């Protein structure tokens, strides 16, 4: 439930009556176990000013306890972003971005949660010339036997290098998602690189350095139309 290519999201919606699409792979290795989405597709649309509709169709994979890699359709995600404060000389732009995950993945193979999940975040952003910083956090409703509701927060600093090019760094924290499971904190470095008109290669990667040990990545192609 992130703002590609980062784990931290931003409050800026897609332009009015425009589309933003992603074809991507994303995953993590935690304590030697790999899981993620590959391939997956996300589409965002601006239905009216300061608003964004989101829809994500994933193929999920996970290294199962039986030693086999399970693969199949994951949990479908929909969201609605609304920016209710515009950036000014003193104020950041601010948006809410509730998202729902439907239990469409096979939970018996760990390809889905088996339950409807709800994420309620608040995101802020402020620009300073070629620098942009944004972040925030929210609460995840995470039902299921042994699961726990949890909070997340993240913050990012990004530097524009020219039209269609940027680099960034973030810190992202996720609370404990299940009984007996530790919270985790991740650092990431990311980039955006123009490859054609309306297309960018975007990616990030980093280390889970607190709580669980491991790494994560995101790599995708963004289209803006």
C-alpha positions as CSV (number, residue, x, y, z in Angstrom):
1,X,0.0,0.0,0.0
2,X,2.8,2.4,-1.0
3,X,3.6,5.3,-3.3
4,X,5.6,3.7,-6.1
5,X,8.5,3.2,-6.1
6,X,8.7,3.9,-2.3
7,X,7.1,2.4,0.7
8,X,6.1,5.9,1.9
9,X,3.3,7.6,0.0
10,X,2.6,11.2,-0.9
11,X,-0.5,13.4,-0.9
12,X,-0.3,14.5,-4.6
13,X,-3.2,13.0,-6.7
14,X,-3.1,12.3,-10.4
15,X,-4.0,15.3,-12.6
16,X,-7.7,15.9,-13.5
17,X,-9.0,13.3,-16.1
18,X,-5.5,11.8,-16.5
19,X,-4.2,8.3,-15.9
20,X,-1.1,7.0,-14.1
21,X,-0.3,3.3,-14.6
22,X,2.4,0.9,-13.2
23,X,3.5,-2.5,-14.4
24,X,5.8,-3.7,-11.6
25,X,7.4,-6.3,-9.5
26,X,7.9,-5.8,-5.7
27,X,9.1,-8.2,-3.0
28,X,11.0,-8.8,0.2
29,X,13.2,-11.4,1.8
30,X,12.7,-11.6,5.5
31,X,14.6,-14.1,7.6
32,X,15.3,-16.0,4.5
33,X,11.7,-16.2,3.2
34,X,10.8,-14.5,0.0
35,X,7.4,-13.0,-0.9
36,X,6.0,-10.3,-3.1
37,X,4.1,-9.3,-6.2
38,X,5.3,-10.1,-9.8
39,X,4.0,-9.1,-12.1
40,X,1.4,-6.6,-10.9
41,X,-0.6,-3.8,-12.4
42,X,-1.8,-0.5,-10.8
43,X,-3.9,2.2,-12.4
44,X,-4.7,5.6,-10.9
45,X,-7.2,8.1,-12.3
46,X,-8.1,11.7,-11.5
47,X,-12.0,11.9,-11.5
48,X,-12.1,15.4,-10.2
49,X,-9.9,18.1,-8.8
50,X,-7.7,17.0,-5.8
51,X,-8.9,13.4,-6.1
52,X,-7.5,10.0,-7.2
53,X,-9.0,6.6,-7.7
54,X,-6.6,3.6,-7.4
55,X,-7.0,0.0,-8.5
56,X,-4.3,-2.7,-8.2
57,X,-4.3,-6.2,-9.8
58,X,-1.5,-8.4,-8.3
59,X,0.1,-11.8,-9.0
60,X,1.6,-12.9,-5.7
61,X,4.3,-15.3,-4.8
62,X,5.7,-16.7,-1.5
63,X,8.2,-19.4,-0.4
64,X,5.9,-21.7,1.5
65,X,6.7,-23.7,4.7
66,X,6.5,-26.8,2.5
67,X,9.6,-25.7,0.6
68,X,7.7,-24.8,-2.5
69,X,7.1,-21.4,-4.1
70,X,3.4,-20.7,-4.3
71,X,2.2,-18.4,-7.0
72,X,-1.2,-17.0,-8.0
73,X,-3.6,-14.1,-7.9
74,X,-3.2,-11.9,-4.8
75,X,-5.4,-9.6,-2.9
76,X,-7.1,-6.9,-5.0
77,X,-6.6,-3.3,-3.8
78,X,-8.7,-0.2,-4.3
79,X,-8.2,3.3,-2.9
80,X,-9.4,6.9,-3.0
81,X,-7.0,9.8,-2.3
82,X,-8.3,13.2,-1.5
83,X,-6.1,16.3,-1.0
84,X,-7.8,18.8,1.3
85,X,-5.0,21.2,1.9
86,X,-2.9,22.8,-0.9
87,X,0.7,23.7,-0.4
88,X,1.5,27.3,0.4
89,X,4.6,29.2,1.6
90,X,4.0,27.9,5.1
91,X,1.7,24.9,4.8
92,X,2.4,21.5,3.2
93,X,-0.2,19.8,1.0
94,X,-2.2,17.2,3.0
95,X,-4.3,14.3,1.8
96,X,-6.1,11.3,3.1
97,X,-5.8,8.0,1.2
98,X,-8.1,5.2,2.5
99,X,-7.4,1.9,0.8
100,X,-9.2,-1.5,0.9
101,X,-7.8,-4.9,0.1
102,X,-10.2,-7.6,-0.9
103,X,-9.4,-11.2,0.1
104,X,-9.1,-12.5,-3.5
105,X,-5.8,-14.4,-2.9
106,X,-5.5,-18.0,-1.6
107,X,-4.9,-17.6,2.1
108,X,-4.1,-21.3,2.5
109,X,-1.0,-20.7,0.3
110,X,-0.2,-17.3,2.0
111,X,-1.1,-15.5,-1.3
112,X,-3.7,-13.4,0.5
113,X,-4.8,-12.4,4.0
114,X,-8.1,-14.2,3.8
115,X,-9.8,-11.1,5.2
116,X,-10.9,-7.7,4.1
117,X,-8.3,-5.2,5.2
118,X,-8.5,-1.4,5.6
119,X,-5.7,1.2,5.6
120,X,-6.4,4.8,6.9
121,X,-3.4,7.1,6.3
122,X,-2.6,10.8,6.3
123,X,0.2,12.1,4.0
124,X,1.9,15.5,3.9
125,X,4.4,17.0,1.4
126,X,6.4,20.2,1.1
127,X,8.7,21.4,-1.8
128,X,11.8,23.5,-1.5
129,X,13.1,24.2,-5.0
130,X,14.6,21.0,-6.4
131,X,14.0,19.2,-3.1
132,X,10.8,17.6,-2.0
133,X,10.0,15.9,1.3
134,X,6.9,14.0,2.2
135,X,5.6,11.4,4.6
136,X,3.1,10.5,7.3
137,X,1.5,7.3,8.4
138,X,-1.7,5.5,9.2
139,X,-3.5,2.6,10.8
140,X,-4.2,-0.8,9.3
141,X,-7.1,-3.0,10.2
142,X,-5.7,-6.5,10.0
143,X,-8.2,-9.1,11.1
144,X,-7.5,-12.8,11.4
145,X,-6.4,-15.5,13.9
146,X,-3.2,-14.3,15.5
147,X,-3.1,-11.1,13.6
148,X,-2.8,-7.6,15.0
149,X,-4.0,-4.2,13.8
150,X,-0.9,-2.0,13.4
151,X,0.4,1.4,12.5
152,X,3.0,2.5,9.9
153,X,4.9,5.7,9.3
154,X,7.5,6.8,6.8
155,X,9.4,9.9,5.6
156,X,11.2,10.6,2.4
157,X,13.6,13.2,0.9
158,X,13.8,13.5,-2.9
159,X,16.0,15.5,-5.2
160,X,14.9,16.4,-8.8
161,X,17.7,16.0,-11.3
162,X,15.8,17.3,-14.4
163,X,12.4,16.6,-16.0
164,X,11.6,12.9,-15.4
165,X,14.7,12.2,-13.3
166,X,15.0,12.1,-9.5
167,X,16.7,10.2,-6.6
168,X,15.4,9.8,-3.1
169,X,15.9,8.1,0.3
170,X,13.3,7.1,2.9
171,X,12.9,5.5,6.3
172,X,9.7,3.4,6.8
173,X,8.5,1.7,10.0
174,X,5.8,-0.9,10.3
175,X,4.3,-2.1,13.6
176,X,3.9,-5.7,14.6
177,X,1.4,-7.4,12.3
178,X,0.9,-10.6,14.3
179,X,1.3,-11.9,17.9
180,X,4.9,-12.7,18.6
181,X,6.1,-10.9,15.5
182,X,8.4,-7.9,15.9
183,X,7.9,-4.4,14.4
184,X,10.3,-3.6,11.6
185,X,12.1,-0.5,10.2
186,X,13.4,-0.2,6.6
187,X,15.7,2.2,4.8
188,X,15.4,2.6,1.0
189,X,17.1,4.4,-1.9
190,X,15.1,5.0,-5.0
191,X,15.1,6.6,-8.5
192,X,12.9,7.8,-11.3
193,X,14.3,7.8,-14.9
194,X,12.6,8.9,-18.1
195,X,12.9,6.3,-20.8
196,X,10.4,7.6,-23.4
197,X,7.6,10.2,-23.8
198,X,5.2,9.6,-20.9
199,X,7.2,6.6,-19.6
200,X,9.6,6.3,-16.6
201,X,11.6,3.4,-15.1
202,X,11.1,3.6,-11.3
203,X,12.7,1.6,-8.6
204,X,13.8,1.3,-5.0
205,X,15.6,-1.1,-2.7
206,X,16.9,-1.3,0.8
207,X,17.4,-3.1,4.0
208,X,15.1,-4.1,6.8
209,X,17.5,-3.2,9.7
210,X,15.3,-3.3,12.8
211,X,13.1,-6.1,14.0
212,X,13.1,-8.7,11.2
213,X,16.2,-8.9,9.1
214,X,16.1,-8.8,5.3
215,X,15.7,-6.6,2.2
216,X,13.0,-5.3,-0.1
217,X,12.8,-4.0,-3.7
218,X,10.5,-2.4,-6.2
219,X,11.0,-2.1,-10.0
220,X,8.4,-0.9,-12.5
221,X,7.5,1.1,-15.5
222,X,5.3,4.2,-14.9
223,X,3.1,5.6,-17.6
224,X,1.4,9.0,-17.5
225,X,-1.4,9.8,-20.0
